[in-house]
Amino acid sequence: MRFAYEIKNGCAVVRRCYDFGNEAEIPSEIDGHPVTELGAYAFSAHMDREQFWHELGNRTVKIWNPETGEQEVSEPDAETVPELQGMQVETVRLPEGLRKIGAYAFYNCNALSELHFHSSLKDLGAGLFTGCHHLRRLNVTLDETETSCLKEILIEVPEKMAVTVEGQLRAKLLFPEFFEESVENTPARILMTHMHGSGMNFRNSFYMKKLDFRAYDACYYMAKAEEDFDTVLEITLNRLQYPVGLSEDRREDYESWLNGHLVQAFEKAVEHRDLDMLMWLTEHGKPDDGLLSQTAIAASDGFPEGVAYLQDRLSALGHTKKQSFLDRFEL
């Protein structure tokens, strides 16, 4: 991968990326300079090309090839090393030490689905994720302050978002979607804004840029009332599997819901061929042997790993009844 960059106050600003792939990993350093900023329109196809070429011409912007460790005098040929932008980029990994992302850096990157960033990121430009309708996964690595710009990013993207927290804390969280609707109050001649979905309530579970797990868990009752089964199940499993900041009374809320929907949860594990989820449910959900047997039957269609695991669990439970269907499994 090659990078167009400029130097500001002794630090590198990444202006453009060039690669044949669909994933960009921004380096922490370019040509001996720490990378602290991702420039405006960096991954957007709508960047001002004339201005960019002018800056390349007067060497304000340079091209760096990490394979050779050398600067190049001109922009790579599009057939040799194309720009990584627009509909090409799917995953972006930002380095520790990056402090700023310029305006519209991901404008109309509709294929972008995953973003990795660190606590060091503080400054987000306007319209950053405009047109990014498939961004679904965020991975944030926290430093000792446990602060981040996660809330700002979540509010920019109203779609359902899966968040992985690493570093000082380790957690997995789901933030449901939300959308606003403007409704005209004709007698009063005003527009009233109605918020739909529980997503905004979850997005407000922050205090001083820190995620407040108690506030997040307090939104659970809204999710159960307003969200679909898959969303509530994912929220529930995430909090029980990664219980950082989870109080005992909230744990009981999650466990109570899961125990009441255990059959559906097993069905989802089989449907998605999710062995990790199946194993966790079996070990923590305390299903009876009947449920395990029925799940094994369902899993027999294209999920041999699940069938093998369930057979082992049935044996461990001392399940000695003749199960003719088990003899028909082809693992």
C-alpha positions in Angstrom: 0.0 0.0 0.0 1.2 3.5 -0.8 0.2 6.7 0.9 -0.1 10.4 -0.2 0.8 12.6 2.7 1.8 16.0 3.8 3.8 17.3 6.8 2.2 19.7 9.3 4.1 20.8 12.4 6.4 17.9 12.2 3.5 15.3 11.9 2.2 13.4 8.9 -1.3 13.8 7.5 -2.5 10.9 5.3 -4.3 12.4 2.3 -4.8 9.3 0.1 -4.3 5.5 0.0 -3.4 3.3 -3.0 -3.9 -0.4 -3.1 -5.7 -3.2 -5.0 -7.4 -4.5 -1.9 -10.4 -3.4 0.1 -8.7 -2.9 3.5 -6.6 0.1 4.6 -4.2 0.0 7.6 -2.9 3.5 8.2 0.7 3.3 9.6 1.6 5.0 12.8 4.6 6.6 11.1 5.5 7.8 7.6 9.1 8.7 6.6 10.0 9.2 10.2 7.0 11.4 11.0 4.2 10.3 13.4 0.8 10.0 11.7 -1.6 12.2 13.6 -4.3 13.0 11.0 -6.4 11.5 8.2 -7.1 14.3 5.7 -10.4 15.5 4.5 -12.0 13.3 1.8 -9.2 10.8 2.3 -11.3 7.9 1.1 -14.0 9.7 -0.8 -14.2 9.7 -4.6 -15.4 13.3 -4.3 -12.0 14.8 -3.4 -10.9 17.9 -5.3 -8.6 16.3 -7.8 -7.3 19.6 -9.3 -6.2 20.9 -5.9 -4.7 17.5 -5.0 -2.6 17.4 -8.3 -1.5 21.0 -7.7 -0.2 20.0 -4.2 1.5 17.0 -5.7 3.1 19.2 -8.3 4.6 21.7 -5.8 5.6 18.8 -3.5 3.3 19.9 -0.7 1.9 16.4 -0.9 4.3 13.4 -1.4 3.8 9.7 -2.1 5.4 7.3 0.3 6.1 3.6 -0.6 6.5 1.6 2.7 8.0 -1.3 0.7 11.0 0.7 -0.4 10.8 3.3 2.4 11.2 6.0 -0.2 9.2 8.9 -1.5 7.9 9.0 -5.1 7.6 12.0 -7.2 4.2 11.4 -8.8 0.8 9.8 -8.1 0.8 6.0 -8.9 -0.7 5.0 -12.2 -4.4 3.9 -11.6 -3.8 0.6 -13.4 -0.6 -0.1 -11.4 -1.8 1.0 -8.0 -5.3 2.3 -7.9 -6.8 4.7 -5.3 -8.5 2.9 -2.4 -11.7 4.9 -2.1 -15.4 5.0 -2.5 -17.0 1.6 -3.1 -13.6 -0.2 -2.8 -12.8 0.3 0.9 -14.5 -2.0 3.3 -12.3 -2.0 6.4 -10.1 0.8 7.8 -7.6 0.4 10.7 -6.4 3.7 12.2 -3.2 3.8 14.3 -2.7 4.6 17.9 -1.6 8.3 18.0 -4.1 9.4 15.3 -5.8 12.5 16.7 -7.9 13.9 13.9 -10.0 12.8 10.9 -10.8 15.6 8.4 -14.3 16.5 7.1 -16.0 14.0 4.8 -13.1 11.6 5.0 -15.4 8.6 4.3 -18.0 10.5 2.3 -20.1 8.0 0.2 -17.9 5.0 1.1 -21.0 2.8 1.0 -19.0 -0.4 1.2 -17.3 0.6 4.5 -18.3 -2.0 7.1 -15.7 -1.9 9.8 -13.6 0.8 11.5 -10.8 0.3 14.1 -9.6 3.3 16.2 -8.0 4.2 19.5 -8.5 6.5 22.5 -6.1 9.0 20.9 -8.7 10.0 18.3 -10.3 13.2 19.5 -11.3 15.4 16.6 -13.9 14.2 14.0 -14.7 16.3 10.9 -18.1 17.3 9.7 -20.1 14.8 7.6 -17.5 12.1 8.3 -19.8 9.1 7.6 -22.3 10.7 5.2 -23.4 8.0 2.8 -21.8 5.1 4.8 -24.9 3.0 5.2 -23.2 -0.3 5.7 -20.9 0.5 8.6 -21.8 -2.1 11.1 -18.7 -2.8 13.3 -16.5 -0.6 15.4 -13.5 -1.7 17.3 -12.1 0.8 19.8 -8.9 0.3 21.9 -9.0 2.2 25.1 -6.0 3.6 27.0 -5.7 4.1 30.7 -8.2 7.1 30.6 -10.9 4.8 29.2 -12.1 7.7 27.1 -12.8 7.8 23.4 -14.9 9.4 20.7 -17.1 6.3 20.4 -20.3 8.2 21.3 -19.7 10.8 18.6 -19.2 8.1 15.9 -22.3 6.2 17.1 -24.5 9.3 16.9 -23.2 9.9 13.3 -24.3 6.4 12.2 -27.9 5.6 13.2 -27.8 2.0 11.9 -27.4 -1.0 14.3 -23.8 -1.1 15.4 -21.7 -3.9 17.0 -18.9 -2.5 19.1 -15.8 -4.3 20.4 -13.9 -2.6 23.2 -10.3 -3.6 23.9 -7.4 -2.3 25.9 -8.1 -1.2 29.4 -11.5 -2.9 29.2 -12.8 -5.8 27.2 -16.4 -5.8 26.1 -18.8 -6.4 23.3 -21.8 -4.3 22.9 -24.6 -3.8 20.5 -26.2 -0.4 19.9 -29.6 -0.7 18.2 -30.6 1.6 15.3 -32.6 4.7 15.6 -34.2 7.3 13.3 -35.9 10.6 13.6 -39.2 11.6 12.1 -40.4 15.2 11.8 -44.2 15.5 12.3 -46.0 18.7 11.5 -48.2 20.1 14.3 -50.5 22.2 12.0 -52.4 24.2 14.7 -49.2 25.3 16.4 -47.3 25.7 13.0 -44.3 23.8 14.2 -42.5 20.6 13.4 -42.1 18.1 16.2 -39.3 15.5 16.1 -40.2 11.9 17.1 -37.4 9.5 17.9 -37.9 5.8 16.9 -36.0 2.8 18.2 -34.0 2.5 21.4 -30.7 3.2 19.7 -30.4 6.9 20.8 -31.0 5.9 24.5 -28.1 3.4 24.3 -26.0 6.0 22.5 -26.5 8.4 25.5 -24.9 5.8 27.9 -21.7 7.9 28.2 -20.3 10.3 30.7 -17.3 12.5 30.1 -16.4 10.4 27.0 -16.5 7.2 29.1 -18.9 4.4 28.5 -21.3 4.1 31.5 -22.2 0.4 31.6 -24.9 0.9 34.3 -26.6 3.5 32.0 -26.2 1.1 29.1 -27.8 -1.8 31.1 -30.6 0.6 32.2 -31.7 0.8 28.6 -32.3 -2.9 28.3 -36.1 -2.7 29.1 -36.5 -0.3 26.1 -34.7 -2.8 23.8 -37.0 -5.6 25.0 -40.0 -3.5 24.2 -39.0 -1.9 20.9 -36.4 -4.2 19.2 -36.6 -7.5 17.4 -35.6 -10.8 18.9 -32.2 -11.0 17.2 -31.2 -7.6 18.5 -32.2 -8.3 22.1 -30.5 -11.7 22.0 -27.2 -10.2 20.8 -27.4 -7.5 23.5 -28.1 -10.2 26.1 -25.3 -12.6 25.1 -22.8 -9.8 24.8 -23.4 -8.5 28.3 -23.4 -12.0 29.9 -20.3 -13.1 28.0 -18.4 -9.8 28.7 -19.9 -8.7 32.1 -17.6 -5.7 32.7 -19.5 -3.2 35.0 -22.5 -5.6 35.2 -24.3 -5.4 38.5 -26.0 -8.4 40.0 -29.5 -7.2 39.6 -28.9 -6.4 35.9 -27.3 -9.8 35.4 -30.5 -11.3 36.7 -32.5 -9.3 34.1 -30.4 -10.6 31.3 -30.4 -14.2 32.6 -34.2 -14.2 33.1 -34.8 -13.1 29.5 -32.4 -15.6 28.1 -33.9 -18.5 30.1 -37.3 -17.5 28.8 -36.1 -17.6 25.2 -33.6 -20.4 25.4 -35.2 -22.5 22.7 -35.2 -19.6 20.2 -31.6 -18.8 21.1 -30.5 -22.4 20.3 -32.4 -22.1 17.0 -30.5 -19.0 16.1 -27.2 -20.6 17.0 -28.0 -23.5 14.6 -29.4 -21.1 11.9 -26.2 -19.1 11.9 -23.9 -22.2 12.2 -22.4 -20.4 15.3 -20.5 -23.0 17.2 -19.2 -20.5 19.8 -22.7 -19.4 20.6 -24.0 -23.0 20.7 -21.2 -23.9 23.2 -21.8 -20.9 25.4 -25.6 -21.5 25.5 -25.1 -25.2 26.4 -22.6 -24.4 29.2 -24.5 -21.4 30.7 -28.1 -21.7 29.6 -28.6 -25.1 31.4 -30.7 -26.7 28.7 -32.2 -30.2 29.4 -31.3 -33.2 27.3 -34.5 -32.9 25.3 -33.6 -29.5 24.0 -30.1 -30.6 23.2 -31.5 -33.6 21.3 -33.9 -31.5 19.3 -31.1 -29.0 18.5 -28.9 -31.9 17.3 -31.6 -32.9 14.9 -31.9 -29.4 13.6 -28.1 -29.1 13.3 -27.8 -32.3 11.3 -28.5 -30.3 8.1 -25.1 -28.8 7.3 -23.7 -28.2 10.8 -21.6 -31.2 11.6 -19.5 -29.4 14.1 -22.6 -28.5 16.1 -23.9 -32.1 16.0 -20.5 -33.5 17.2 -20.4 -31.0 20.1 -24.0 -31.8 21.1 -23.4 -35.5 21.0 -20.5 -35.1 23.4 -22.6 -33.0 25.7 -25.4 -35.5 25.7 -22.9 -38.2 26.6 -21.5 -36.1 29.4 -25.0 -35.6 30.8 -25.5 -39.4 30.9 -28.0 -39.4 28.2 -28.4 -43.1 27.6 -31.7 -43.3 25.7 -31.6 -44.9 22.3 -31.6 -42.1 19.8 -32.2 -43.6 16.4 -31.7 -40.3 14.7 -28.2 -40.0 16.1 -27.2 -43.1 14.1 -28.2 -41.3 10.9 -25.9 -38.3 11.4 -23.1 -38.1 8.8 -20.3 -36.1 10.3 
